[in-house]
Amino acid sequence: MYIESVVDIAVPRPHVWSVLMDVERWSDWTPTVTRAERLDEGPLYVDSRTRITQPKIPPAIWHVTELDETRGVFTWVARSPGVVTTASHLIAESPRGTRATLSVEFSGFASILAVRLFGKLTEEYVDTEAESLMRWCETPHPLSRVL
């Protein structure tokens, strides 16, 4: 199962990228993440890990598999018995400022079960995350690191 949500954000691409890269603060801007805990030091990099806790979903450790600021791509993978969950974040310039494409894909022999258990909820979460990212990025914050 492949799920995708696309949203246009009225801010420059570097700002959206900085919000996505600050994964430990995701719970500040989206209700779909209650906690994000980096398991490695420093900024995100390929092979770095983050434990994500979400409502109604077991906590998962996400391993970064692709990270390219120039192309605006950030992908990570969570594995559980028989299921590989791949979440991708793609940001590109758009007439409005930035277009963010968020996607999740389930694969593996037990992915059918994962889709039955979490598919509808995952669809809701991806849509919520895209909308929340847009609202957060477009709202001025007094302590913003960028803008």
Buried (B, 14 or more C-beta within 10 A) or exposed (E): BEBBBEBEBEBBBBBBBBBBBBBEBBBEBBEBBBEBEBEEEEEBEEEBBBBBBBEEBEEBBBBBBBBEEEEBBBBBBBBEEEBBBBBBBBBEEBEEBBBBBBBBBBBBEBBBEBBEBBBEBBBEBBBBBBEBBBEBBEEEEEEEEBE
